[in-house]
Amino acid sequence: MITLYRMPSPNVLKILLMLEEAGLPYELKHVAVLRGEGQVSWFRALNPFGKVPVIIDRQAGEERVFFESGAILIYLAETYAPALLPAHGPARWRTLEWLAAQVAYAGPMLGQMNHFQLVPSEANSYSAARYRDQAQLVYRHFDDRLADVPWLGGEHYSIADIAMHPWTAYLVRHGFSEAD
């Protein structure tokens, strides 16, 4: 059984999608990160950054703990769903490249955009405008990639697609048109 520590978030949804794709049994445990529960000692022992998602995998007879959505996706693919991460060659590197782009660029930019939308007094600030511009670039870069290939990693559905999918639900909320 895999335990997924979670709260409502696109990064957690990535892991839920992966667990479903891999057909793995799991249980969910809520962590009230926004109320400080991520900073308590028992949770910081699982993830020193105090964030979700975190998984504990007890499937192999030992307890394996992983944090950070990209690392979790790689672990789950290599351990349980190898079709979602090519084993070698250009397909593997393209998949990892687009996964890295999602976790290092898309997620942080779109996540910050969300935070500035939650505080109306910041709506016209320099920071809010910067994250809006960055969000527009994120959507453009990923859309351009998908204009060239059927999936982010290339010819096959992969963990790169799983990683980006939950964030696409924010497109309209961020003020962008699906037609664009």
HUSULRA-V848318 format. One record per helix or strand of 2 or more residues. SS is the DSSP state (~ for helix, > for strand). FROM is the first residue (numbers start at 1). TO is the last residue. If there is no record, write none. Layout:
ss/from/to
SS/FROM/TO
SS/FROM/TO
This chain:
ss/from/to
>/2/6
~/10/22
>/26/30
~/33/35
~/37/39
~/41/44
>/54/57
>/64/67
~/69/80
~/82/84
~/89/118
~/120/122
~/126/148
~/159/168
